[in-house]
Amino acid sequence: MRVEFENRHDVRRVIGECETEKEAFKIIYDFLKEHNYRSYYTRINEVDEHHLWVDVGSHTEFFHIYK
């Protein structure tokens, strides 16, 4: 799996690689912690069977998990 971060300018970058969805969310939450961002909710949308779109409450920045 590949985890990407999408910034407010729609620029994406890979922030990690993993084997399981659980590890993918650990990569996301570690990234948030490193950037001193506190997420009050997590919303997950399945774009298709190979792509999850993850909203952590910033309104302009998102994460993508590719299976």
GUSE-518258 format. One record per residue: residue number from 1; residue in one letter; x, y, z of N, C-alpha, C in turn. Coordinates in Angstrom, 1 decimal. Atoms other than C-alpha are relative to their C-alpha. Layout:
GUSE-518258
  lumlo  vopa  n.east  n.north    n.up  ca.east  ca.north   ca.up  c.east  c.north    c.up
    NUM     a       X        Y       Z        X         Y       Z       X        Y       Z
...
//
This chain:
GUSE-518258
  lumlo  vopa  n.east  n.north    n.up  ca.east  ca.north   ca.up  c.east  c.north    c.up
      1     m     0.8     -1.2     0.0      0.0       0.0     0.0     0.9      1.2     0.0
      2     r    -0.7     -1.3     0.0      1.1       3.6    -0.6    -0.9      1.0     0.6
      3     v     0.8     -1.0    -0.7      0.0       6.5     1.6     0.5      1.4    -0.6
      4     e    -0.4     -1.3     0.5      0.0      10.0     0.1    -0.7      1.1     0.8
      5     f     0.6     -1.2    -0.6     -0.6      13.5     1.5    -0.3      0.9    -1.1
      6     e     0.4     -1.1     1.0     -2.5      16.1    -0.6    -0.1      1.3     0.7
      7     n     0.0     -1.3    -0.7     -1.8      19.7     0.4    -1.1      0.9    -0.6
      8     r     1.1     -0.9     0.4     -4.2      22.7    -0.1     0.2      0.5    -1.5
      9     h    -0.3     -0.4     1.4     -2.6      23.3    -3.6    -0.2     -1.2    -0.9
     10     d     0.2      1.2     0.7     -3.6      19.8    -4.7     1.2     -0.7    -0.5
     11     v    -1.3      0.7     0.3      0.0      18.6    -4.7     0.1     -1.2     0.9
     12     r    -0.1      1.2    -0.8      0.4      15.1    -3.5     1.5     -0.5     0.1
     13     r    -1.3      0.6    -0.2      3.5      13.4    -2.1    -0.2     -1.3     0.8
     14     v     0.0      1.3    -0.8      4.2       9.9    -0.8     0.6      0.2     1.3
     15     i    -0.5     -0.1    -1.3      4.6       9.8     2.9     0.3     -1.4     0.7
     16     g    -0.4      1.3    -0.5      4.9       6.0     3.4    -0.5     -1.1    -0.8
     17     e     0.3      1.2     0.6      4.6       2.5     2.2    -0.3     -1.0     1.1
     18     c     0.3      1.0    -1.1      3.0      -0.4     4.2    -0.7     -1.2    -0.6
     19     e     0.6      1.3     0.4      1.4      -3.8     4.0    -1.5      0.0     0.4
     20     t     1.4      0.1    -0.4     -1.9      -3.3     5.9    -0.6      1.4     0.2
     21     e     0.8     -1.2    -0.2     -4.6      -0.7     6.3     0.3      0.6     1.4
     22     k    -0.3     -0.4    -1.3     -3.8      -0.5    10.0     1.3      0.8     0.0
     23     e    -1.3     -0.7     0.1     -0.2       0.5     9.2    -0.1      1.3    -0.7
     24     a     0.2     -1.2     0.8     -1.4       3.0     6.7    -0.6      1.1     0.9
     25     f     0.5     -1.0    -0.9     -3.4       4.8     9.4     1.0      0.4     1.0
     26     k    -1.1     -0.4    -0.9     -0.4       4.7    11.7     0.9      1.0    -0.7
     27     i    -0.8     -1.0     0.8      1.6       6.5     9.0    -0.7      1.4     0.0
     28     i     0.8     -1.2     0.1     -1.2       9.1     8.7     0.1      0.7     1.4
     29     y     0.0     -0.6    -1.3     -1.4       9.7    12.5     1.4      0.4     0.5
     30     d    -1.4     -0.4    -0.3      2.4       9.8    12.9     0.3      1.3    -0.7
     31     f    -0.2     -1.2     0.8      2.5      12.4    10.1    -0.7      1.2     0.7
     32     l     0.7     -1.1    -0.7     -0.2      14.5    11.9     0.7      0.4     1.3
     33     k    -0.7     -0.3    -1.3      1.7      14.3    15.2     1.3      0.8    -0.3
     34     e    -1.3     -0.7     0.4      5.0      15.4    13.5    -0.3      1.5    -0.4
     35     h     0.4     -1.3     0.4      3.1      18.4    12.2    -0.9      0.8     1.0
     36     n     0.8     -0.6    -1.1      1.4      19.2    15.5    -1.4      0.4    -0.4
     37     y     1.3     -0.2     0.4     -2.0      18.8    14.0    -0.9     -1.0     0.8
     38     r     0.9      0.8    -0.8     -4.8      17.5    16.2    -1.3     -0.2    -0.8
     39     s     1.2      0.3     0.8     -7.6      15.7    14.3    -1.1     -0.4     1.0
     40     y     1.2      0.2    -0.9    -11.0      15.7    15.9    -0.9     -1.1    -0.6
     41     y     0.8      1.1     0.6    -12.5      13.2    13.4     0.8     -0.5    -1.2
     42     t    -0.5      0.6     1.2    -11.6      10.9    10.6    -1.1     -0.5    -0.9
     43     r     1.0      0.5     0.9    -13.8      10.4     7.6     0.7     -0.7    -1.2
     44     i    -0.6      0.8     1.0    -13.0       7.7     5.1    -1.0     -0.3    -1.1
     45     n     0.8      0.3     1.2    -14.4       7.4     1.6     0.7     -0.9    -0.9
     46     e    -0.6      0.9     1.0    -13.8       4.5    -0.7    -0.3      0.5    -1.4
     47     v     0.2     -0.5     1.4    -13.2       6.0    -4.1    -0.2     -1.1    -1.0
     48     d     0.2      1.3     0.7    -12.8       2.6    -5.6     0.6     -1.1     0.8
     49     e    -0.5      1.1    -0.8    -11.7      -0.8    -4.5     1.5      0.1     0.3
     50     h    -1.5     -0.1    -0.3     -8.0       0.3    -4.6     0.4      1.3     0.6
     51     h    -0.4     -1.3    -0.4     -8.2       3.8    -3.3    -1.0      0.5     1.1
     52     l     0.7     -0.6    -1.1     -9.3       5.3     0.1     0.4      1.5     0.1
     53     w    -0.2     -1.5    -0.2     -9.7       9.1     0.6    -0.3      0.2     1.4
     54     v     0.1     -0.1    -1.5     -9.1      10.1     4.2     0.0      1.5     0.3
     55     d     0.1     -1.4    -0.4    -10.3      13.5     5.6     0.2      0.0     1.6
     56     v    -0.3      0.0    -1.5     -8.9      14.3     9.1    -0.4      1.4     0.6
     57     g     0.6     -1.2    -0.6    -10.7      17.6     9.5     0.6      1.3    -0.4
     58     s    -0.6     -1.2     0.3     -8.5      20.2     7.9    -0.7      0.8    -1.1
     59     h     0.9     -0.6     1.1    -11.0      21.0     5.0     0.8      0.3    -1.3
     60     t    -0.8     -0.3     1.3     -8.1      21.6     2.5     1.1     -1.0    -0.2
     61     e    -1.1      0.9     0.1     -5.6      18.8     3.1    -0.5     -1.4     0.3
     62     f     0.6      1.3    -0.1     -6.3      15.1     2.7     1.1     -1.1    -0.2
     63     f    -0.8      1.1     0.1     -4.7      11.7     2.7    -0.6     -1.0    -1.0
     64     h     0.5      1.0     0.9     -5.0       8.9     0.1     0.8     -1.3     0.3
     65     i    -0.6      1.3    -0.2     -4.3       5.2     0.6    -0.3     -0.8    -1.3
     66     y     0.1      0.9     1.2     -3.7       3.1    -2.5     0.4     -1.4     0.3
     67     k    -0.3      1.4    -0.3     -4.0      -0.6    -2.1     0.7     -0.7    -1.1
//
